[in-house]
Amino acid sequence: MSRVSLNTKKRTQNNIVAVSEKLFTKHGFEHTTIKMIAHECGIAEGTIFNYFSTKDDILVAIFDHRVSEHLVINTTLSNRGNLSSLIEQLLLPVTRLRIIPKSMMREIVIISVKKIKKKPHYLNRFATMDYQHMKQIAEHIKPFIKHDSCVSAKELSEIVYGTFFIEFMIYLYEKEISFERFINNVSMKTHHILKPYLEVNEDGNKINQC
């Protein structure tokens, strides 16, 4: 019997993740079954378990894929030297999560907490992503730190990232908060946090504080 190549395995795994994301979005996580995923992928139900132990693992894989795909800060906007552009760029990895429905993100958070309790190595995976984002924030604000500032770029990055996290949790659990309002809240607070410590020009674009 011929062995399945690594490329074929990777394509199958990626297809399972992509199809699952589509079905979770359409039917909801709870109402999507492994059988439905396998049928949509055109593979046997048992094949799914060669790649993922549970449906929960597929959901976590979707999050891993989306975060790793978008957790990159480009220097194009931040090099313009104004605060609004800098904040826009710092928020880019977060704004790209818009494509994941709130209901699915809520499920991901709940399942991730459960996974961490059972498998502590999951904490290391999520912590690595957190540290990567904080490191990128620090690298991008460091050139703009005032010379007499008593706060380092690393410390500011931790404060800013903490603001991202808290606002994201509020967004997930408050039904009336839209993604746009979440981004606006984070932008406004990040603006207030960074402004006293950075030497950047205001570009005249006001941040909506409504």
PEKA-V753033 format. One line per field, one symbol per residue. ss: DSSP state (~ for helix, > for strand, _ for the rest). phi: phi as a letter, one per 20 degrees, with the letter a starting at -180 (. if undefined). burial: + if it has 16 or more other C-alpha atoms within 10 Angstrom, else -. A space follows every 10 residues. Layout:
ss = ???
phi = ???
burial = ???
This chain:
ss = _____~~~~~ ~~~~~~~~~~ ~~~~~~~___ ___~~~~~~~ ~___~~~~__ ____~~~~~~ ~~~~~~~~~~ ____~~~~__ _>~~~~~~~~ _~~~~~~~~_ _~~~~~~~~~ ~~~~~~~~__ ~~~~~~~~~~ ~~~~~~~~~~ ~~__>_____ __~~~~~~~~ ~~~~~~~~~~ ~~~_____~~ ~~~~~~~~~~ ~~~~~__>__ >_________
phi = .fefffffff ffffffffff ffffffdnff eedfffffff emcfgffgff dcfbfgffff fffgfffffd ecdeegffef ncfffffgff egfffffgfe ggffffffff fffffffecg ffffffffff fffffffffe egfdfffefe deffffffff fffgffffff gfddffeeff fgffffffff gffegfddec eeenefefdf
burial = ---------- -+++-+++++ +-+++--++- -+++--++-- +---+--+-- ++--++++++ +++--++--- +++---++-- +++++++-++ +++++-+--- -+-++++++- -+--+----- -+-------+ --++-+++++ ++-++----- --++-+++++ +-++--++-- ++------+- -+++++++++ +--+--++++ ----------
